[in-house]
Amino acid sequence: MRTTEVSRDTPLANPLDIVEKIVEYNDWTFDRRNDQEMAVQVPGTWCDFSMYFAWNDDMGAMHFTCAFDMRVPTDRRQPVFELLAEVNERLWMGHFGMWADEGLPMYRHAMPMRGQMEPTLEQMEDLVETALIECEKFYPAFQYVIWGGKSASDAIAAAMIETAGEA
């Protein structure tokens, strides 16, 4: 149920066109399924990340996910849920969740773009860059909980250690 009615003379430009430019520039593998969806594979430091962009013209919003290349075994899901809560407290934008059917941890964000004729290249770059930074930063914490048997707070503490200098 919509609480407001919006009339728009000109539809928003499709932000997936801008995302596609970013993806092509970085030479990432992608599949532009249609005007509403795009899947992208991005190599990372710890693993490859699967990005998914979904554009909803009626809402003037884009839903975005960046999934880790890891599965959470059923017996480790409760500690991962605790980790998700601790990680999300540290984020300014977006949040981490888990696709329950697959046990797949992912970063998620929705971008409303109402009132804009088209998103900027910088907005789309920020969306992708923020996701990659957060996924790279917290990947070790997920590994510590899932495979190392650590608690959420121990995993966060270990993953958030800042290194000084270069090795």
C-alpha positions in Angstrom: 0.0 0.0 0.0 1.5 3.3 -1.1 1.2 6.2 1.4 1.9 8.9 -1.2 1.3 9.3 -4.9 4.1 10.5 -7.0 3.7 11.7 -10.6 6.8 11.7 -12.7 6.9 13.2 -16.2 10.2 11.6 -17.2 11.2 8.2 -15.8 14.5 7.9 -14.0 17.5 6.8 -16.0 18.4 3.2 -15.3 21.3 3.2 -12.8 22.3 -0.3 -14.1 23.7 1.5 -17.2 26.1 3.4 -14.9 27.0 0.3 -12.9 27.7 -1.5 -16.2 30.2 1.2 -17.1 32.0 0.7 -13.7 32.0 -3.0 -14.2 33.4 -2.8 -17.8 36.1 -0.3 -16.7 37.3 -2.7 -14.0 37.1 -5.7 -16.4 34.8 -7.7 -14.0 32.7 -10.6 -15.3 29.0 -9.7 -15.4 25.7 -10.8 -16.7 23.1 -8.1 -17.5 20.0 -10.2 -17.5 17.6 -7.5 -18.4 16.9 -3.8 -17.6 16.2 -4.7 -13.9 19.0 -7.1 -12.9 22.7 -7.5 -13.2 25.0 -10.0 -11.6 28.8 -9.3 -11.2 31.8 -11.3 -10.1 34.5 -9.3 -8.3 37.8 -10.7 -7.3 38.7 -9.8 -3.7 41.7 -10.3 -1.4 40.0 -13.2 0.6 37.6 -14.5 -2.0 35.5 -13.6 -5.0 32.4 -11.6 -4.3 29.1 -12.0 -6.1 27.3 -8.7 -6.5 23.7 -8.4 -7.5 21.9 -5.2 -8.6 18.2 -5.0 -8.9 16.5 -1.9 -10.2 12.8 -1.2 -9.5 11.6 1.6 -11.7 8.2 1.9 -9.9 9.9 2.5 -6.6 12.8 4.5 -8.0 15.2 2.4 -6.0 18.0 -0.1 -6.4 18.6 -3.1 -4.2 22.2 -4.3 -4.0 23.9 -7.3 -2.5 27.5 -8.3 -2.2 27.8 -12.0 -1.1 30.8 -13.8 0.2 32.0 -17.0 -1.4 31.3 -19.1 1.7 28.4 -21.0 3.2 27.5 -21.1 6.9 26.9 -24.6 8.2 23.6 -25.0 10.1 25.4 -25.6 13.4 27.3 -22.3 13.1 24.3 -20.1 12.1 23.5 -18.8 15.7 27.0 -17.5 16.3 27.0 -15.9 12.8 23.7 -14.2 13.6 25.4 -12.8 16.7 28.3 -11.7 14.5 25.9 -10.0 12.1 24.5 -7.9 15.0 28.0 -6.8 16.1 29.2 -6.1 12.6 26.1 -4.0 11.7 26.7 -1.8 14.8 29.9 -0.7 13.1 28.5 0.2 9.7 27.4 3.7 8.5 25.7 2.5 5.3 24.1 -0.8 4.4 24.0 -3.9 6.6 25.1 -7.5 6.6 22.6 -10.3 6.5 22.4 -14.0 5.6 20.3 -15.6 3.0 18.9 -18.3 5.2 18.1 -20.9 2.5 21.6 -21.0 1.3 23.5 -19.9 4.5 25.1 -17.2 2.4 26.4 -14.1 4.3 26.1 -10.8 2.3 26.3 -7.1 2.5 23.0 -5.4 1.5 21.9 -1.9 0.7 18.9 -0.2 -1.0 19.3 3.1 -2.7 16.2 5.2 -3.1 16.6 7.7 -5.9 13.3 9.5 -6.0 13.7 13.1 -7.0 16.7 12.5 -9.2 16.6 12.2 -13.0 19.6 9.8 -12.8 22.1 8.6 -10.3 25.6 9.9 -10.5 28.7 7.8 -11.4 30.1 8.8 -8.0 27.0 7.4 -6.2 27.3 4.1 -7.9 31.1 4.0 -7.4 30.5 4.7 -3.7 27.9 2.0 -3.4 30.3 -0.6 -4.9 33.4 0.6 -3.1 31.7 0.7 0.3 30.5 -2.8 -0.1 33.9 -4.1 -1.1 35.6 -2.3 1.7 33.2 -3.6 4.3 33.3 -7.2 2.9 37.1 -7.3 2.9 37.2 -5.8 6.4 34.8 -8.3 8.0 35.5 -11.5 5.9 38.1 -12.7 8.5 35.6 -12.3 11.3 33.1 -14.5 9.4 35.9 -17.1 8.9 36.8 -17.0 12.6 33.2 -17.7 13.6 32.4 -20.2 11.0 35.6 -22.3 10.7 37.5 -21.2 13.8 34.7 -21.7 16.3 35.3 -18.2 17.8 32.6 -16.1 19.5 31.3 -13.1 17.6 33.1 -10.6 20.0 36.4 -12.5 19.7 36.1 -12.6 15.9 35.4 -8.9 15.7 38.4 -8.1 18.0 40.7 -10.3 15.9 39.4 -8.9 12.6 39.6 -5.3 13.6 43.3 -5.3 14.5 44.9 -2.4 12.6 48.4 -3.2 11.3 51.2 -0.7 11.4 53.7 -0.4 8.6 54.4 -3.0 5.9 55.7 -6.5 6.1 
